[in-house]
Amino acid sequence: MKVLAVVPARSGSKGIKNKNLTKFLGKPLIFYTLNILKKLNDTVYPFISTDSKKILNYSKKLGFNQSYLRPKKLSLDKSNVVYAVLDGIKYLEKKKLNFDYVLLLEPTSPKRDVKNLKKIIKKAVNSNLESCTSVCRLPFHPSESVFFKNGRWKFIKKNNENIFRRQQFNKNYYFIDGNFYLCKVSFLKKYKKFIKEDKTSLIINNSNYPIDINNYLDLKIAEAIMKNEKK
């Protein structure tokens, strides 16, 4: 089974300007994902999906020699990353490079375990999984969350139990933490998404502090977490 590993890294970003090249613990944020990609080199075919020549040149310095540049129309704020990945797959297929699975590693999640990723890829391939992704336990119950619509609000989930302390809440609630997305190429082409309810297997990430960097506060918190873990 051939696995394509895609790192999506467009130039624009609302939360942090030039986010992928922003310094994180002394190195560009994208460095940490590209470094994981290098360590996966015996397991996957690496591919950087970017519209930025700066990011492309930086990735070349780290040993990723490619010339593909993502079309600008697939690199806008509202662009769905799935279509960028599919464009990359189409580009590679024209070069007679075909893959069974595609692994998405977003630079906004710099904290990953390469050994764990290799195990997950092996498990997915051996078990013939259609799709799988990383999830973390929710730090709160959905009945503590609300959503607004037409000027009114409602609880996301009604709590029908006589529970008043957070420690008593049911623990079977998780959220997709963005650490990785893995699916068959045929799955992605068919559904135009990495995750589909009742078809995607969930891999529990036991990290107490999942990292997904989208703004400067996320960046500073992530730096503090990773510095603390190094100690």
Secondary structure, DSSP 8 states (H G I E B T S, - for coil): --EEEEEE--S--SSSTTGGGSEETTEEHHHHHHHHHHHTTTT-EEEEE-S-HHHHHHHHHTT--------GGGSSTT--HHHHHHHHHHHHHHTT---SEEEE--TT-----HHHHHHHHHHHHHTT-SEEEEEEE-SS-GGG-EEEETTEEEESS---S---SGGGS----EEEEEEEEEEEHHHHHHHSSS--TTTEEEEE---SS-----SHHHHHHHHHHHHHHH-
